[in-house]
């Protein structure tokens, strides 16, 4: 069971990387439908040119919210690993409040939490 959970996580991570690469957003990363912020405290905001000094139309925008359909395999992973995702959400948001990159904290903590959770479930089923 732990290997199956890690393979599902790796598959969704691969799809999320492909999807995010096409959006070309340097700050936000969506793992399935979970938005992750690389700068949660807005410490590194890029300098935006003033539109008042420019004669051109200089509208700037940043892709913050997007609707993502995660698919049935990802929903299966998230439903069966709900306790791991709940603990992971607490870890990621807690570290994010201290300014730590949510993408890295998610990508490090979630495989470990999923591995532990599915090992525990497999152990219960074997008993």
TAFEN-V855662 format. One record per residue. N is the residue number from 1. NEAR is the number of other C-alpha atoms within 8 Angstrom. Layout:
BEGIN
n->N near->NEAR
n->N near->NEAR
END
This chain:
BEGIN
n->1 near->8
n->2 near->12
n->3 near->7
n->4 near->7
n->5 near->12
n->6 near->11
n->7 near->8
n->8 near->11
n->9 near->11
n->10 near->8
n->11 near->8
n->12 near->11
n->13 near->10
n->14 near->8
n->15 near->8
n->16 near->11
n->17 near->9
n->18 near->8
n->19 near->8
n->20 near->11
n->21 near->8
n->22 near->6
n->23 near->6
n->24 near->6
n->25 near->10
n->26 near->4
n->27 near->7
n->28 near->11
n->29 near->11
n->30 near->10
n->31 near->11
n->32 near->11
n->33 near->9
n->34 near->6
n->35 near->8
n->36 near->10
n->37 near->11
n->38 near->11
n->39 near->12
n->40 near->12
n->41 near->8
n->42 near->6
n->43 near->6
n->44 near->5
n->45 near->5
n->46 near->4
n->47 near->4
n->48 near->5
n->49 near->4
n->50 near->6
n->51 near->10
n->52 near->5
n->53 near->5
n->54 near->8
n->55 near->6
n->56 near->5
n->57 near->6
n->58 near->6
n->59 near->5
n->60 near->5
n->61 near->4
n->62 near->5
n->63 near->7
n->64 near->5
n->65 near->4
n->66 near->5
n->67 near->5
n->68 near->6
n->69 near->6
n->70 near->9
n->71 near->6
n->72 near->6
n->73 near->8
n->74 near->12
n->75 near->9
n->76 near->8
n->77 near->11
n->78 near->9
n->79 near->7
n->80 near->6
n->81 near->11
n->82 near->8
n->83 near->7
n->84 near->11
n->85 near->12
n->86 near->8
n->87 near->9
n->88 near->12
n->89 near->8
n->90 near->8
n->91 near->10
n->92 near->11
n->93 near->9
n->94 near->8
n->95 near->12
n->96 near->12
n->97 near->9
n->98 near->7
n->99 near->9
n->100 near->11
n->101 near->12
n->102 near->15
n->103 near->10
n->104 near->7
n->105 near->12
n->106 near->10
n->107 near->8
n->108 near->8
n->109 near->10
n->110 near->11
n->111 near->10
n->112 near->8
n->113 near->12
n->114 near->14
n->115 near->12
n->116 near->9
n->117 near->12
n->118 near->12
n->119 near->10
n->120 near->8
n->121 near->9
n->122 near->10
n->123 near->8
n->124 near->7
n->125 near->6
n->126 near->5
n->127 near->4
END
